Amino acid sequence: MFDNPFLNTTILGTIAYISIILMLRISGKRTLAKWNSFDFVVTIAFGSVLASILLSTKDTFGQGLLGFALLVIFQYIITWIAVRSSWIQKLIKAEPSLLLYKGQLKHDILKRERVTEGEVLAALRSSGVSAIEDADAVVLETDGSFSVITNINNSSASALKDVKGFDRTMMAHTK
């Protein structure tokens, strides 16, 4: 577009940045959520498209913005459908998994999720738990993070209802 590559990057980068911010503002908070692998891939693709716009020496500015707009639109459509369809939700989103319950590691789930005991221990330490027996639950969330619960004292444990490997009857057996 411009003869000077630095001027080209500066001007097109500024326009692209402002355009992307506007598109993301219009599309809503969910567009950049990091709840699952689908969201992660879309976020990485956003960065890749922006890098292409900024670093390309060819006239791809319009194509880059179109690509970014398509990603925003597809992300919006897929998440809109997923909120309304459990089938689509299951297709794009993993379930959280129970790795530890009442101080006991669930080795079969650790193996299936490819998580080591050391990673669970690190999650406990980072949550301020010094003894594995003091943790009531450790959950591997859909985004790959760990949630540590130190006190399950409610008979419903409703926050765990969608966690793979948790069964409410477990609570009755461990009281």
MOJOHU-V150928 format. One record per run of one state. SS is the DSSP state (alpha for helix, beta for strand, coil for the rest). FROM is the first residue (numbers start at 1). TO is the last residue. Records with the same first field share a line. If there is no record, write none. Layout:
SS: FROM-TO  FROM-TO
This chain:
coil: 1-4  28-28  33-36  56-60  85-85  93-96  102-103  106-106  114-116  127-131  135-136  141-145  150-157  161-163  165-167  174-175
alpha: 5-27  29-32  37-55  61-84  86-92  107-113  117-126  132-134  158-160  168-173
beta: 97-101  104-105  137-140  146-149  164-164
